[in-house]
């Protein structure tokens, strides 16, 4: 690889947003698969401050979600956690996050990672064309799901990439339900996250 090619590769940064309530092994597996397949130098995990599609107060506090996500990524030098959405306050719109990251990271090429379920609603996101102007979109498949069509986004300048990931059928919703029932989350979340959940009884207090 030439020096110029290596420099270009080093400037590719993945952005994986989400509630991370809690972060689980599916998130980590997706990030690592994308890092390798797309040649990313690192992946930023961005816990949402207040997702616009969720009712205020429906999420675990940002303090706990940030702490769990930081614990989840320990041990992988290519993974980092950004609190850009939590610090900004208000509804967490992806386009605003990408603009802030682009301003902060300079010439880095951003690759927005998302699941096929999220991509299915992409046309209803705030300023989807602007999102594609600031990033390449990489869509992860889910077990048993068909590859979605890129539709009108296929001809944009950055385009849409579909990952070849095997996918893990793990959801934060299911994990919260298991935690409320007092069931084990071992091998579903990192051990450090499981200990955090147990120590703070985060989900057992919920109805």
C-alpha positions as CSV (number, residue, x, y, z in Angstrom):
1,X,0.0,0.0,0.0
2,X,1.4,3.4,-0.9
3,X,1.8,6.2,1.7
4,X,-1.1,8.1,0.0
5,X,-3.4,5.1,0.1
6,X,-2.5,4.4,3.7
7,X,-3.3,8.0,4.6
8,X,-6.7,7.9,2.8
9,X,-7.5,4.6,4.7
10,X,-6.6,6.2,8.0
11,X,-9.0,9.0,7.5
12,X,-12.1,6.7,7.3
13,X,-14.0,6.8,10.5
14,X,-17.2,4.8,11.3
15,X,-20.0,6.4,13.2
16,X,-22.4,4.1,15.0
17,X,-25.2,6.0,16.8
18,X,-28.0,4.5,19.0
19,X,-29.6,4.6,22.4
20,X,-27.2,1.9,23.7
21,X,-29.8,1.1,26.4
22,X,-27.9,-1.2,27.0
23,X,-25.0,-1.7,24.5
24,X,-24.6,-5.3,23.6
25,X,-22.5,-7.7,21.7
26,X,-24.5,-7.2,18.5
27,X,-23.3,-3.5,18.5
28,X,-19.7,-4.5,19.0
29,X,-19.8,-7.3,16.4
30,X,-21.3,-4.9,13.8
31,X,-18.7,-2.2,14.5
32,X,-15.8,-4.7,14.2
33,X,-17.2,-6.2,11.1
34,X,-17.6,-2.8,9.5
35,X,-14.2,-1.7,10.6
36,X,-12.6,-4.7,8.8
37,X,-14.8,-4.8,5.7
38,X,-14.7,-1.1,5.1
39,X,-11.1,-0.4,6.2
40,X,-12.0,2.0,8.9
41,X,-9.3,3.4,11.2
42,X,-11.7,3.6,14.1
43,X,-15.4,3.5,15.0
44,X,-17.1,6.2,17.1
45,X,-20.0,5.0,19.2
46,X,-22.4,7.9,19.7
47,X,-25.1,7.4,22.4
48,X,-28.1,9.5,21.6
49,X,-29.1,12.4,23.9
50,X,-32.8,12.4,23.1
51,X,-33.9,10.4,20.1
52,X,-36.6,12.3,18.3
53,X,-38.7,9.2,17.8
54,X,-38.8,8.3,21.5
55,X,-40.7,9.9,24.3
56,X,-38.7,12.0,26.7
57,X,-38.0,10.1,29.9
58,X,-38.3,6.7,28.2
59,X,-34.5,6.1,28.1
60,X,-32.1,5.3,30.9
61,X,-30.2,8.4,31.8
62,X,-27.5,9.5,29.5
63,X,-25.0,9.3,32.3
64,X,-25.5,5.5,32.6
65,X,-25.7,4.9,28.9
66,X,-22.4,6.7,28.3
67,X,-20.8,4.8,31.1
68,X,-22.0,1.4,29.8
69,X,-20.9,2.2,26.3
70,X,-17.5,3.3,27.5
71,X,-17.2,0.0,29.4
72,X,-18.4,-2.0,26.4
73,X,-15.7,-0.7,24.0
74,X,-12.8,-1.3,26.4
75,X,-10.2,-3.6,25.0
76,X,-10.6,-2.5,21.4
77,X,-8.2,0.4,20.6
78,X,-10.2,1.2,17.4
79,X,-13.4,1.9,19.3
80,X,-14.2,5.2,20.9
81,X,-17.2,6.8,22.5
82,X,-18.4,10.4,21.6
83,X,-20.7,12.3,23.9
84,X,-21.4,14.9,21.2
85,X,-25.2,14.3,21.2
86,X,-25.5,14.2,25.0
87,X,-23.6,17.5,25.3
88,X,-25.6,19.2,22.6
89,X,-28.9,18.7,24.3
90,X,-32.3,18.7,22.6
91,X,-33.4,16.1,20.0
92,X,-30.5,14.1,18.6
93,X,-30.7,14.4,14.8
94,X,-28.0,12.5,12.9
95,X,-27.4,15.3,10.4
96,X,-26.5,17.7,13.2
97,X,-24.1,15.0,14.7
98,X,-22.4,14.5,11.4
99,X,-21.9,18.2,10.8
100,X,-20.4,18.5,14.3
101,X,-18.1,15.5,13.7
102,X,-17.1,16.8,10.3
103,X,-16.1,20.2,11.7
104,X,-14.1,18.5,14.5
105,X,-12.4,15.8,12.5
106,X,-11.4,17.9,9.4
107,X,-10.7,15.9,6.3
108,X,-11.8,12.5,7.7
109,X,-14.3,10.6,5.7
110,X,-17.3,9.6,7.8
111,X,-19.1,6.3,7.3
112,X,-22.5,6.2,9.0
113,X,-23.3,2.7,10.2
114,X,-26.9,1.6,10.6
115,X,-29.1,-1.5,10.5
116,X,-31.4,-2.4,7.7
117,X,-34.4,-1.6,9.9
118,X,-33.2,2.0,10.3
119,X,-32.4,2.3,6.6
120,X,-35.9,1.4,5.8
121,X,-37.0,4.7,7.4
122,X,-34.1,6.8,6.1
123,X,-36.3,8.9,3.7
124,X,-38.1,10.2,6.8
125,X,-35.0,11.3,8.7
126,X,-34.2,14.9,9.0
127,X,-32.3,16.1,5.8
128,X,-31.3,12.6,4.4
129,X,-29.6,14.2,1.4
130,X,-27.4,16.2,3.8
131,X,-26.5,13.1,5.7
132,X,-25.2,11.6,2.5
133,X,-23.4,14.7,1.7
134,X,-21.4,14.4,5.0
135,X,-21.0,10.6,5.0
136,X,-21.2,7.3,3.3
137,X,-24.0,5.1,4.6
138,X,-23.2,1.5,5.4
139,X,-26.2,-0.8,6.1
140,X,-25.9,-3.9,8.1
141,X,-28.2,-6.8,7.4
142,X,-30.1,-8.7,10.0
143,X,-30.6,-12.5,10.2
144,X,-33.3,-13.6,7.8
145,X,-33.9,-10.1,6.4
146,X,-33.6,-9.3,2.7
147,X,-31.2,-6.7,1.5
148,X,-33.2,-3.5,1.3
149,X,-33.2,-1.4,-1.9
150,X,-31.1,1.7,-1.9
151,X,-33.8,3.4,-4.0
152,X,-33.3,7.0,-4.8
153,X,-30.2,7.1,-2.6
154,X,-28.2,4.8,-4.9
155,X,-27.2,7.6,-7.2
156,X,-25.9,10.1,-4.6
157,X,-22.3,11.1,-4.6
158,X,-21.4,9.0,-1.6
159,X,-23.8,6.2,-2.2
160,X,-25.0,3.4,0.1
161,X,-22.9,0.3,0.9
162,X,-24.4,-3.0,2.2
163,X,-22.3,-4.9,4.5
164,X,-21.8,-8.7,4.2
165,X,-22.1,-9.2,8.0
166,X,-23.6,-12.4,9.4
167,X,-25.7,-10.5,11.9
168,X,-26.6,-11.3,15.5
169,X,-30.2,-11.3,16.6
170,X,-29.8,-9.4,19.8
171,X,-31.9,-6.3,20.7
172,X,-31.7,-3.9,23.6
173,X,-35.5,-4.3,24.1
174,X,-35.1,-8.0,24.7
175,X,-32.2,-7.5,27.1
176,X,-34.1,-4.9,29.1
177,X,-37.0,-7.4,29.5
178,X,-34.6,-10.1,30.6
179,X,-33.0,-7.8,33.1
180,X,-36.4,-6.8,34.5
181,X,-37.2,-10.5,35.0
182,X,-33.9,-11.1,36.7
183,X,-32.5,-13.3,33.9
184,X,-28.9,-13.6,33.0
185,X,-27.4,-11.3,30.3
186,X,-24.1,-13.2,30.2
187,X,-22.7,-13.6,26.7
188,X,-25.3,-11.1,25.4
189,X,-23.6,-7.9,26.8
190,X,-19.9,-7.4,27.9
191,X,-19.2,-8.5,31.4
192,X,-18.5,-4.9,32.5
193,X,-21.9,-3.8,31.2
194,X,-23.6,-6.7,33.0
195,X,-21.9,-5.6,36.3
196,X,-23.0,-2.0,35.7
197,X,-26.6,-3.1,35.2
198,X,-26.5,-5.3,38.3
199,X,-24.8,-2.6,40.5
200,X,-27.3,0.1,39.6
201,X,-30.4,-2.2,39.1
202,X,-31.2,0.0,36.0
203,X,-34.0,-2.0,34.5
204,X,-35.4,-3.8,37.5
205,X,-36.9,-0.5,38.7
206,X,-39.0,-0.1,35.6
207,X,-42.6,-1.3,35.3
